[in-house]
Amino acid sequence: MGDYILIIMISIFGISTLFTYSYYGVKCFGFLTTPKKGKYYNIIYIAAIIISSILTVEIVIGLIDVAFALMAIPNMIAIIYLSGIVTKEMKSRSWFVLPPVQEWYYKRKDPFYKAIPKFAPNCVGTSTKNMDVIYPKKNSRLFVPRNLDGTMEKTIFEIAHRQPENNVYWHLDESFVGITHKNHKLEAAPLPGKHVFTLVDETGESLEIRFEVLVR
């Protein structure tokens, strides 16, 4: 039964691929010439299918590799040709940028301060740090008092985020404890000992807060 299903799937994939490449070729050839002449691509396309059916697999694969390699030539020509246009459209602007914590304090005093805009999704190599700890500082030792009934007081953990509208997911010692949005504060009552808070925002950036809780 599995053999027949595999044959059907391969047949559907092969036939759909033939029609798809035919459509792409007609559109591209019509763009390079005129829309009316685009249909003549199918003549070359069908002739190539017939010829390929009587050649060996090694020769057909070699021709396909050559065709894909030749595709780099028009792509490089287009990149070189359009590079001047792209350069003209680029806008250069100086931006006053502070680290996340300093920015968090500065914005409260200066209403005209503007945070750096979000990077476009297709921007690569951007390593701007968007999160940092306000309290407690990393590797801090926290003294947490007890209430009269013996229960421990809660500690408020707070971070600064350049894009406060992003959700931040908090994990205490690898256990999920909550989500913050805009106001990135979280109350927690970790037990005495050493702990690690791991924070991850919706873009995938992570931050660790290592601390130790002391109780008397």
C-alpha positions in Angstrom: 0.0 0.0 0.0 2.8 2.4 0.9 4.5 1.8 -2.5 1.3 2.9 -4.4 0.9 6.0 -2.2 4.6 7.0 -2.8 4.1 6.5 -6.6 1.0 8.7 -6.5 2.7 11.5 -4.5 5.8 11.5 -6.8 3.5 11.6 -9.9 1.6 14.6 -8.5 4.8 16.4 -7.5 6.4 15.8 -10.9 3.3 16.9 -12.9 2.7 20.0 -10.7 6.4 20.9 -11.1 6.2 20.7 -14.9 3.2 23.0 -15.0 4.8 25.4 -12.5 8.1 25.8 -14.3 6.1 26.3 -17.5 4.1 29.1 -16.0 7.2 30.8 -14.5 9.1 30.5 -17.8 6.2 32.1 -19.8 6.0 35.0 -17.4 9.7 35.6 -17.2 10.2 35.3 -21.0 7.2 37.6 -21.6 8.7 40.2 -19.2 12.0 40.1 -21.0 10.3 40.4 -24.5 6.6 41.1 -24.7 3.6 39.3 -23.0 2.5 37.9 -26.4 5.9 36.3 -27.1 6.0 34.7 -23.7 4.0 31.7 -24.9 6.9 30.8 -27.3 8.8 29.7 -24.2 6.6 26.6 -24.0 8.0 25.4 -27.4 11.5 25.4 -26.0 10.3 24.0 -22.7 8.5 21.0 -24.3 11.4 20.3 -26.7 13.7 20.2 -23.6 11.4 17.7 -21.9 11.4 15.4 -25.0 15.1 15.6 -25.5 15.8 15.0 -21.7 13.6 11.8 -21.8 16.1 10.1 -24.2 19.3 11.3 -22.5 21.0 9.6 -19.6 20.3 10.8 -16.1 23.9 12.0 -15.7 23.7 14.3 -18.7 20.3 15.7 -17.6 21.6 16.5 -14.1 24.7 18.1 -15.6 22.5 20.3 -17.9 20.4 21.3 -14.9 23.5 22.3 -12.9 24.8 24.3 -15.7 21.5 26.1 -16.1 21.4 27.0 -12.4 25.0 28.2 -12.5 24.2 30.5 -15.5 21.3 32.0 -13.5 24.0 33.8 -11.4 25.1 35.9 -14.4 21.8 37.9 -14.8 21.5 38.1 -11.1 25.0 39.7 -10.7 24.3 42.1 -13.6 21.1 43.2 -11.9 22.8 43.6 -8.6 25.5 45.8 -10.1 23.0 47.8 -12.1 20.7 48.4 -9.2 23.4 49.1 -6.6 23.6 52.8 -7.6 19.9 53.2 -7.2 19.8 51.5 -3.8 22.7 53.7 -2.6 20.8 56.8 -3.7 17.7 55.6 -1.8 19.6 55.0 1.4 19.1 57.6 4.2 21.9 58.3 6.7 20.9 59.7 10.1 22.8 60.1 13.3 21.0 58.7 16.4 21.7 59.3 20.0 21.6 55.8 21.6 22.1 54.9 25.2 22.3 51.4 26.8 18.9 50.0 27.8 19.1 50.8 31.6 20.5 54.4 31.1 17.8 54.9 28.4 15.1 53.8 30.8 16.1 56.5 33.3 16.9 59.1 30.7 13.4 58.8 29.0 11.8 59.7 32.4 13.6 63.0 32.4 13.6 63.9 28.7 10.2 63.6 27.0 11.9 64.3 23.6 14.2 61.3 23.7 13.4 58.8 21.0 14.5 55.2 21.2 16.3 53.6 18.3 13.7 52.3 15.8 13.2 48.5 15.3 15.4 46.9 12.7 13.6 45.5 9.6 13.1 41.7 9.7 15.5 41.2 6.8 18.3 43.1 8.5 21.1 40.7 9.5 24.1 41.1 11.7 22.4 43.5 14.1 23.6 42.9 17.6 22.0 45.8 19.5 21.3 44.9 23.1 17.6 45.6 23.9 17.3 44.2 27.4 19.2 44.8 30.6 18.7 44.4 34.4 17.4 47.3 36.6 17.0 45.3 39.8 18.6 43.2 41.1 22.0 43.5 39.5 23.6 40.3 38.3 25.2 38.1 41.0 23.5 40.1 43.8 22.9 38.6 47.2 19.4 39.5 48.3 18.3 39.6 51.9 14.5 38.8 52.0 12.8 39.5 55.4 10.1 37.2 56.7 6.6 38.3 57.8 5.2 37.7 61.3 3.5 34.5 60.1 6.9 33.2 58.8 6.2 33.6 55.1 8.9 35.3 52.9 8.3 38.7 51.4 8.2 38.9 47.6 11.0 40.5 45.6 10.3 42.7 42.6 12.5 42.0 39.6 12.7 44.6 36.9 14.3 45.0 33.5 14.6 47.7 30.9 13.6 47.0 27.3 14.1 49.3 24.3 10.9 48.0 22.8 8.6 47.8 25.9 5.6 46.6 23.9 7.5 43.3 23.3 6.4 40.4 25.5 9.1 39.1 27.9 8.8 35.5 29.1 10.3 34.9 32.6 11.7 31.5 33.7 13.0 30.9 37.2 15.5 28.0 37.3 14.0 26.7 34.0 10.4 26.9 35.3 8.1 29.3 33.5 6.7 31.9 36.0 5.1 34.7 33.9 4.9 37.2 31.1 5.4 41.0 31.2 4.3 43.6 28.7 5.3 47.3 28.6 6.0 47.5 32.4 8.6 44.7 32.8 8.3 44.0 36.5 7.7 40.7 38.1 7.1 39.7 41.7 8.6 36.4 42.9 9.4 34.7 46.1 12.3 32.3 45.4 13.5 30.0 48.1 16.8 30.7 49.9 19.8 29.7 47.8 21.2 30.5 44.4 18.9 31.0 41.4 18.9 32.0 37.7 16.2 34.1 36.1 16.2 33.5 32.3 14.3 36.1 30.2 13.4 35.7 26.6 11.5 38.3 24.5 9.3 37.6 21.5 12.2 38.3 19.1 14.3 35.5 20.7 16.8 37.8 22.6 17.6 36.3 26.0 18.9 37.7 29.3 20.1 35.9 32.5 19.9 37.2 36.1 21.9 35.2 38.6 21.3 36.0 42.3 21.3 34.5 45.7 18.5 34.7 48.3 19.5 35.1 52.0 17.0 34.7 54.8 17.5 35.3 58.6 
